[in-house]
Amino acid sequence: MENNDDNSKEKEIGEDYYEWNIESWKRLTNSEKESIEFIALGYKWEITIFPDGDNEDSRGYISLNLKFLGSSDENNSEDLNMYFKYVLVIRNYKDYSCYTLKYSNTAINLSKEFNEIKYDKFFKKDENFCRFLIKDDKLTVGIIIKEFNYNLESFRNDIKKKLIEMDSYEGESCDDDFYEYELDNCDKLTINDEIISPEFTACGHKWKIILSLNSILYKGFASLMLKNEDLRDNQILFSKFVAYIRNYRSYSLYKFLVKKDFNLFTEKFNRRGSYKLTSNKLFFNNTIENNDEKVDKQEKENEKKNDNEDSKNDKEENKCDEDNINVFNKLIDNNKLIIGFYIKTFKNATLEQIMEKVMNYTSCDKYPETSSDKINYSEYFYEWEAEWDYNDDSSSYNFILRWYSYKWNVIINDNKFNPNDKSYISLYFKLEDDLEEKDEIKQSPVYVKYALYIRNSKKPLYEIKYSESIVPITKEHACRGFSKFILREDFFKLLENDRFIFGIYIHIYDNYDEEKNELSNEDEIIKDLIEEKNFGRDYNYTDPKKK
């Protein structure tokens, strides 16, 4: 386990060893698995042994898994990343010369998101195993761990790896870049603070980073956003990124969020990031009990001022993650903290064609009644990749999102059990929040204009449908979309190895007056773009499983 050339710049900061003595192997062979937790190098770990493999393919083998559980200090486990080399050993409990082992050639990273190392076929359970490794019905499992400190290159490679590991489709990569901004005097921050970085250039574009300690969507959380500063008119930019905060002296102490799907930036839709990166109490005082009264007072004042702006979230979403709160001494060091982004931009010809069409249709410039100086709107775009399950009777894919302080559900569904639409695939979205719980909705509906699409991940094949015009969403009519979005036979032509991508582009209007600004279904511009059969309508979805 000596350092090789690749890791010569990495400093070894600790070494530890642990052994687990299994007293009754025969008893264990009657079990599916057995685990033990232990502490090494100040971290919690778990070793799990599977006497007859952990899946069908590994039957007849010993399977061995190592799991990283975080810091032995429970308050700090959320944000720690362990960078280490290891040797896993199964040996005769009396004879140290009889053993089998697996090890890492280079230092690897484990964190809360990527926390397990698996060996399905650690060793074949044959006569040699019983003869050399089992003695008096006993067996010893051991591990040697060496911890290394990150350097800049290791940290950046790991951040890039996180985007790759969580990414399954992409277009032509154009450029990638890192940017970091150091926060000083973190002990002076308050819940109302918004920190904006200087303008910087990355991937050929100008950006700013915005840290808001009072997230507009999630009470008790801080948001970290990437804002574009140079897109104009109908320019669009697709990117994927990793947002992170880290200790200013240690690259191994950080918390991150991966945006693995394409993120659309336009002149108006110029912010993307995380509204729920970490508990905002992280930024105040490490003696949290003394700061709660101050935080609660500020939050109450904000609620009085912004009754119509704050969304009501589910209890689980509102609850601060207490495991994050006392990580102050780990992430914030000497009252300093680093916030950063790894940005990767893309070109995707198919998606650009789709966005050109939907943005042309939804553009307010085509309607004097809805010009931007009269009606304010928010612009959103999301897409997802999914795998079609031919064995699933419902074949329904649900994705919960948050737009404009509301919770929405975008759903694609197979209608094969619906006698009226069984030849079609449906695609629609639904406002999930209880509208009557929101004061602003009691006075008026939510008005939207939208486009839904399904596309192939590699080929220029897609299907788009548009809303008729600006349409209201109310408690009684919370669904919008198409029960006959595409014929099933045409849908299957869009699949690439049983996978497909579907998405939504939507405008949500702030102050639309339906009586004064109603748009006619006979508008010639709409007719030029789409056929009348493609108009959106209220969609009352019935779950086929409940029939």
C-alpha positions, 0 to 999 in steps of 0.5 A: 500500500505504498504511494505510487507515482500517481499519488506521490503528491497526496499526503498520507495522514493516517493508518488503522487496522481492524479485525472481525473474528467470526466465532461460528462459521457453520452458524453463519452459513445458514444466514443470508448475511452478517454485518459488523460496525466498527470505528477506524481513523475516526470514521464509522464503517460496516463490513458485511459478509455473504456466506453464499454470495449476495446475488444469483451470479455469485452463488458458491462464492464469499461476497464481502462489502465495505461501507463508509458510514461517515464520521464517528461524530454523528453531527459531522457525518453528512459532509465528510468525504474519505480519501483512502486506500485499503486492503480487505483480508479473510484469513485463518484465525490462527495462521497468518500465512493462510489468507486471501485479500483484495485491495485498491491500487490507487486512493479512492473517495467515499462519501454519503452518496458513494459509500460502498465497495462491493466484492461479489466474488471475493473468494470461491467457497471450495475445498481450499477455502474450508481447508486453509481458511476455516479453523475450529469453525472460526474465521477472521475478516480484517481491513487495513485503511490508509487515509490520504489528504486531497490535493487540488487535482484529486478534488477536481477529478473527484468532482468531475467523476461525480458528474460522469457517474450520475450522467447517462446521456449527453450531447457534444461537450463544448467546454468545462471549467471550475470557479471558486469564491472564498467567503470571509467573516462567516460569523457575521452572516445573518439569515437575510444575507445574499452573497454574490460573487464577482463576475467571472468567465467560464466556458466562454460565458460570464457568470456569478454565484449567488448564495442565499441563506434563506431559500425561497423554496425551503425554509431553514435551508440555504440555496446556491445558484449559478447565474448567467450574465451574457445571454441575450435575445433568443440565445440558449445555453445547455449545461450540467454542473456540480455546485459545492461548498468546501473547507478552505484548507481541506479538499476532502471536506465538502458538500455537493449537488450534481445537476446531471440533466441538461440545464437550460440558460436563457436571458430570462431563465438565467439561474440554476442550482440548488434551493436546498444545498444545506441547513442555513444554520451552518452559516451562523454560529457553532453554538447553535442553541445560542443562535436559535432565538436570533434565527427564529426571530428573523424568520418570523419577520421575513414571514410577515413581510413575505406572506405571499412569497413563501411556499408551504412545504411538507413537514419533511421538506421543512425540517432542517437536517440536524446532521448538517447543523454542527458541521460548522467546525468542519466546513467553516474553518477560521470563519472562512468557506469556499463556494464553487461550481464545476460547469460543463457546457454542451451542444445537442442538435436535437434539443436545440431544434426542440427548444427553437420550436417551443420558444418560438411558440411560447414567446410573448413577443408574438402577442402584443397582449402578453408582451413582457412590459405588461405581463411578468412570467417565469420560464422553466425547462426540465427533462429526464431520461427513463427506461421503458419497462415492458413488464410494468402494467402501468408503465408510469414515470413520475417526477416531482419538481418545484416551480415558482414555489409550487410542487408539480408532478410530470407524468408519462403513462401507458394507456393500454388499459384505458379503452378510450386511449389505449393506442396512445401514450399520455404525457401531462403535468399536475400541480400537486400543492393544495391550492386552497392553502395558498393565499394567492391562489384563492384570488386567481388561478395559476396561468401557464403556457407550455410545451411537452416533448419526448425525444430519442437520446442520440438521434434527431427523433422527437414528438412535441405538443403545445398548450393551446394558449395561456391556460389556467390551472385551478384546484378543480383543473390541476392537470394539463397535458395530452391523453393522446400524446403519441401513438404507442407504435410511434413512441417505441420508434423513439426508444434507444435501447429501451430508453427515452427522454421526455421534457417540459418547457413552461411559462408561469405568469405572475399577473395575467388577466384572463378577461383582458388578455384572452388569446383566441384558439384561432390565432393564425400564428398558432395555426402556422406552428401546430395542428389543432389536434395538438392543443393541450387540454384538461387531462383527468388521469385515472390510474389503471391499477385502480380499475 
